[in-house]
Amino acid sequence: MKKKLTTVAFTETKEQADKLDALIAKYKNVGGNLMPVLQGAQDIYGYLPLEVQKKIAIGLDVSVSEVYGVASFYSQFSFNPKGKVSIAVCLGTACYVKGSGKLHEKCMEITGIGAGDISPDGRFSYDATRCIGACGLAPVMTVNGDVYGRITPADVDGIIAKYL
Amino acid sequence: MFTIEQLNAIRAEYAPKVEMRHGHGHFVDAGDGIRKNVLICGGTGCTSSGSMDIRDALVTELKLAGIEDEIKVVTTGCFGLCALGPIMIVYPEGTFYSKVTADDMHEIVTEHLVGGEPVRHLLYKETVKGDEILALDQTPFYAKQKRVALRNCGVIDPECINEYIAVDGYQALAKVLTEMTPDSVIQTILDSGIRGRGGAGFPTGKKWTFAKDQPAGKKYVVCNADEGDPGAFMDRSVLEGDPHAVLEAMAIAGFAIGADEGYIYVRAEYPIAVHRLEIAIKQAEEIGVLGENIFGTGFNFKVTLRLGAGAFVCGEETALLTSIEGNRGEPRPRPPFPAVKGLFGKPTIINNVETLANIAQIILKGADWFASMGTERSKGTKVFALGGKIENTGLVEIPMGTTLREVVEEIGGGVPNGKHFKAAQTGGPSGGCIPAHLIDTPIDYDNLTAIGSMMGSGGLIVMDEDTCMVDIAKFFLEFTVDESCGKCVPCRVGTMRLLEILEKITSGNGTLADIDKLEELSKYISSASLCALGQTAPNPVLSTLRYFRDEYIAHVTDKTCPAHVCKELMRYQIDATKCKGCTACARKCPVGAITGGIRQPHTIDAEKCIKCGVCISTCKFDAIVKA
């Protein structure tokens, strides 16, 4: 899936900047350091804006294109911040066979955005995820990390309403 | 320095503490005042449905009842029966509570843990037979299972190394380091006949031999815990329930091939598994079963954890190595094989989690014991993740050679809602389906390959008549198109073209020539792709074509979807004999496609209908049907 760059303006706190510096310093001389640094940076900022990717490139002394190449390759790295209500539907096989395709459509309808996007007001973000391993509860959706299992499209409105 | 004597002392101290959990039903006094153990599943499935809140409620209730010093509460890994989670077991009696809630804890504490009487209405119904309460291994779900890789999952506390040591943990490593040579270790693994559990089924002992035969110097052991097959979760369960078994096996492999360093590459989507691995590595280092000069033998081994970032192709071994090196996870051509030139250019073995979970048992119990299970060319047991349209979703471990019918009908409890078994899909996006007429096939590597599927990592998704096989093929192709790394053309472009043809067919625009094209293109993709992802990507198409060609033809010539799944080929109709003219559906229809007077049969305007299905769920008389 091609990643869309965010339209949200980048801001950072001093604390975030310090943490990123410390992270880069820690991994500077470790083999295969780019992935752990990107993962750590995403934990700090919640996503990987270009500004952060540039800082990492300078810090680890690699080109920005190399950082961008790795960051865009892996689906876990997000170029978009998460919305206040972050929704995800599992489209793993077990969930799909049990009808998660319909949950997927319903969530896009409710949020008005596609998978991997954030709504312009920052209220919703939506993702269609790979198997999250809760196959026994299929079909599954998560909202802000809370897991809801064995649900139907009719349940989706009520679940999301709890977070508004 | 940590010695074998110290290891044995810990075992002697802790073995009585876990002894009563082995299901024999009688109490074992460990001299610590504990009369019962309550085990709560802390796997991903059960924690998703709130098992940690339940544990907290239980602890509170135990304090209120004043028996917190008599009852030990243990958070374990997965028990396997995920469909019934959250799950709780009380030992020594082995009482199995299913679908418990925090509100049930008061009743369980007062009636059972204080009063001594199990709360019958909360018991797993298969364990209740008249007045009798059956042991778990007498229930259909567990009776045919044989737990080797999962032996400690749901038994010990995975965050406590002492409990692992209590069940003979790190004894195999001690034996290997003090009584065996690298050659004899590898010979044992070869003799056991174990083959890789990650998908391809390559003999593990051979892999180790190749790496051992490389000149001495830096070598690596890598554990592939990038379980990407959607619907397979056995590796996660092993890591969540028994992480030390993997660490111990990696150290054994390190001794065998002459490596002093290991990496575990685990999916970041598995936070609980990552957390427990971190704890396990830390504990193993603190105690000294990992690190320098293990058991005073001069053998060093350290393990580093690396997190994946959501790329299916990284389950392919060369892509995994490239990813650990910090790059885009693209595969590289083989040869050179990783055993010759692997991680950071050094000889490397890559073993799957489930494979490793068997190793310590093989060392302790012997190659003959392991080889006595299974079939001629597939030894031991295999864990399957049962999912889809099946009553007992969850994890099962069965001896190789068990038939699919036993797995689906006996262990799995059959297909729910009176529906029929249509096919089982194994091997995920690289595998294929097994149709109903082959349900008596004994499951092993070679049988599954012969019928056009594959063992894969062990996902087993059951499908009923409501599943469209063309739609399933399309589902897997969407997956591979999305996950193709883009390095080689046959995979990057070929899978995209395959998907386009499938979309054409499911939208009602396909022709018979398209079906031939699917087959021809599949051949080229299989033979020309660089890695296993591309080579196996056409399998879901080829296997559904092989067994369900009539469904493809129905889509193409009759423009119908027999399973009523493909939207474009579906029409909603109202059965005039059942319609009472209540107008409920007409009022709910978002596009005003339904017309008809009060108490008159309604009709649906096919031109306007968007097939959203609202009318079907609204109708109380089952008058609306898909055609």
HADDOCK unambig.tbl for C-alpha pairs under 7 A between the chains (distance, minus, plus):
assign (segid A and resid 1 and name CA) (segid B and resid 482 and name CA) 5.71 0.50 0.50
assign (segid A and resid 31 and name CA) (segid B and resid 325 and name CA) 6.65 0.50 0.50
assign (segid A and resid 32 and name CA) (segid B and resid 324 and name CA) 5.99 0.50 0.50
assign (segid A and resid 32 and name CA) (segid B and resid 325 and name CA) 3.98 0.50 0.50
assign (segid A and resid 32 and name CA) (segid B and resid 326 and name CA) 4.02 0.50 0.50
assign (segid A and resid 33 and name CA) (segid B and resid 326 and name CA) 5.78 0.50 0.50
assign (segid A and resid 34 and name CA) (segid B and resid 326 and name CA) 5.10 0.50 0.50
assign (segid A and resid 35 and name CA) (segid B and resid 326 and name CA) 5.28 0.50 0.50
assign (segid A and resid 69 and name CA) (segid B and resid 328 and name CA) 6.87 0.50 0.50
assign (segid A and resid 70 and name CA) (segid B and resid 327 and name CA) 6.02 0.50 0.50
assign (segid A and resid 70 and name CA) (segid B and resid 328 and name CA) 4.88 0.50 0.50
assign (segid A and resid 73 and name CA) (segid B and resid 328 and name CA) 6.06 0.50 0.50
assign (segid A and resid 74 and name CA) (segid B and resid 309 and name CA) 5.46 0.50 0.50
assign (segid A and resid 74 and name CA) (segid B and resid 310 and name CA) 5.52 0.50 0.50
assign (segid A and resid 74 and name CA) (segid B and resid 311 and name CA) 5.46 0.50 0.50
assign (segid A and resid 75 and name CA) (segid B and resid 309 and name CA) 6.48 0.50 0.50
assign (segid A and resid 75 and name CA) (segid B and resid 310 and name CA) 5.06 0.50 0.50
assign (segid A and resid 75 and name CA) (segid B and resid 311 and name CA) 6.35 0.50 0.50
assign (segid A and resid 76 and name CA) (segid B and resid 309 and name CA) 4.92 0.50 0.50
assign (segid A and resid 76 and name CA) (segid B and resid 310 and name CA) 5.19 0.50 0.50
assign (segid A and resid 77 and name CA) (segid B and resid 309 and name CA) 6.97 0.50 0.50
assign (segid A and resid 92 and name CA) (segid B and resid 230 and name CA) 4.69 0.50 0.50
assign (segid A and resid 92 and name CA) (segid B and resid 231 and name CA) 6.09 0.50 0.50
assign (segid A and resid 93 and name CA) (segid B and resid 230 and name CA) 5.37 0.50 0.50
assign (segid A and resid 93 and name CA) (segid B and resid 231 and name CA) 5.43 0.50 0.50
assign (segid A and resid 94 and name CA) (segid B and resid 231 and name CA) 5.28 0.50 0.50
assign (segid A and resid 94 and name CA) (segid B and resid 387 and name CA) 5.41 0.50 0.50
assign (segid A and resid 94 and name CA) (segid B and resid 388 and name CA) 4.81 0.50 0.50
assign (segid A and resid 94 and name CA) (segid B and resid 461 and name CA) 6.38 0.50 0.50
assign (segid A and resid 97 and name CA) (segid B and resid 388 and name CA) 5.76 0.50 0.50
assign (segid A and resid 98 and name CA) (segid B and resid 388 and name CA) 6.17 0.50 0.50
assign (segid A and resid 130 and name CA) (segid B and resid 230 and name CA) 6.75 0.50 0.50
assign (segid A and resid 131 and name CA) (segid B and resid 230 and name CA) 4.96 0.50 0.50
assign (segid A and resid 131 and name CA) (segid B and resid 231 and name CA) 6.46 0.50 0.50
assign (segid A and resid 132 and name CA) (segid B and resid 269 and name CA) 6.37 0.50 0.50
assign (segid A and resid 133 and name CA) (segid B and resid 44 and name CA) 6.98 0.50 0.50
assign (segid A and resid 133 and name CA) (segid B and resid 231 and name CA) 6.98 0.50 0.50
assign (segid A and resid 133 and name CA) (segid B and resid 233 and name CA) 5.77 0.50 0.50
assign (segid A and resid 134 and name CA) (segid B and resid 44 and name CA) 6.28 0.50 0.50
assign (segid A and resid 134 and name CA) (segid B and resid 45 and name CA) 4.79 0.50 0.50
assign (segid A and resid 135 and name CA) (segid B and resid 231 and name CA) 6.37 0.50 0.50
assign (segid A and resid 135 and name CA) (segid B and resid 387 and name CA) 6.40 0.50 0.50
assign (segid A and resid 136 and name CA) (segid B and resid 45 and name CA) 6.40 0.50 0.50
assign (segid A and resid 136 and name CA) (segid B and resid 82 and name CA) 4.88 0.50 0.50
assign (segid A and resid 136 and name CA) (segid B and resid 83 and name CA) 4.84 0.50 0.50
assign (segid A and resid 136 and name CA) (segid B and resid 387 and name CA) 6.88 0.50 0.50
assign (segid A and resid 136 and name CA) (segid B and resid 393 and name CA) 5.20 0.50 0.50
assign (segid A and resid 136 and name CA) (segid B and resid 394 and name CA) 5.80 0.50 0.50
assign (segid A and resid 137 and name CA) (segid B and resid 45 and name CA) 6.94 0.50 0.50
assign (segid A and resid 137 and name CA) (segid B and resid 83 and name CA) 6.57 0.50 0.50
assign (segid A and resid 147 and name CA) (segid B and resid 48 and name CA) 5.52 0.50 0.50
